[in-house]
């Protein structure tokens, strides 16, 4: 017997969103895993609606929607990013019937979109079991149980226990294929203007603001042959823009990324690589920078977070100011331009003054790199979350909607809204002049 399973990536409900090479990689990995079994897979990506801009990035389509009550006093427009409501319902009608529905969740403060999808599904497929998985489901399991009308909350990574979870609904999976299909072989997308790539999972570092160690049990790097074959197959399909989404792409680069890049250079691929997740500047030396340039890296993002030495040590000690300076030097020496190199610097960290952020901005101005101000957003289970709870800044049961990185600092950091806005304008003007 062949069962019919529908996988859904919900809309983004937010004040602002832009597609920086995003795909629901976790859900696509679930699809790959399930492709081994006696299942017919259907797929709806509610965020697959955007106007392609530079290097495959794009502006999402959106509709302005009513804000949840808890956000009612926020003076910003709330939007549903992605396909329209009618498009979603039409896609459900085309599928007609299924035996199981799997829904992913990404940012915790996007849970409202997950809830909306489930409510619609309950109307169209009232008796079909629904399983919620993904980052929100893993980090906020109890909240998801309370707020989302699902039959099961699946936490953590894809393992054989997913089969057990599915069997609870009377679906007996039988392996019909020795190897999984890759997500791009499953026919989910009509066009693939870019491809996200993961060469590793997890992270060897334990930064106070990051939940990677809560989501992944360990740090594991894939075999180089697997990654190069993935890139080559997508390249042969016409994909030219690839975005690395590793949390630690450069870790142990001499045995991982460097041989990968050498092979890419050897095969003479004419492609573009992008790194929306911040790179560890500590691991960028002359050799790495030259290989990145030759292999086709175009959009570089480095993580600094803060120039405050004490805070750098407290948050994990993954980079120093001197190491960032050296990394920028090597990158420019290899031929990267100032506008190619962006550096993330955070604001709104616990007990972080706006003056500390300004010092960081001035430091990056001297290096002549693009400055990316990034608002701190606390994640349940991390060190900083626990610190904020202990100090009474936030309650432990804070609704994830209020951790939205567009509004968190305005609500909880104590910054002057006017001063913060002036700093943002100053940074934007500097970036435009690079």
Secondary structure, 3 states (H helix, E strand, C coil): CCEEEEEEECCEEECCCCECCCCCHHHHHHHHHHCCECEEEEEEECCCCEEECHHHCEEECEEECCCCHHHCCCCCCCEEECCCHHHHHHHHHHHCCCCEEEEECCCHHHHHHHHHHHHHHHHHCCCCEEEECCHHHHHCHHHHHHHCCCCEECCCCCCCHHHHHHHCCCCCCCECCCCCCCHHHCCCCCCCCCEEECCEECCCCCCCCCCHHHHCCCCEECCHHHHHHHHHHHHHCCCCEEEECCCCCCCCHHHCHHHHHHHHHHCCCCCEEECCCCECHHHCCHHHHHHHHHHCEEEEEEEEECCCHHHHHHCCCCCCHHHHHHHHHHHHHCCCCHHHEEEEEEECCCCCCHHHHHHHHHHHHHHCCEEEEEECCCCCCCHHHHHHHHCCCCCCCCCHHHHCCCCHHHHHCCCCHHHHHHHHHHHHHHHHHC
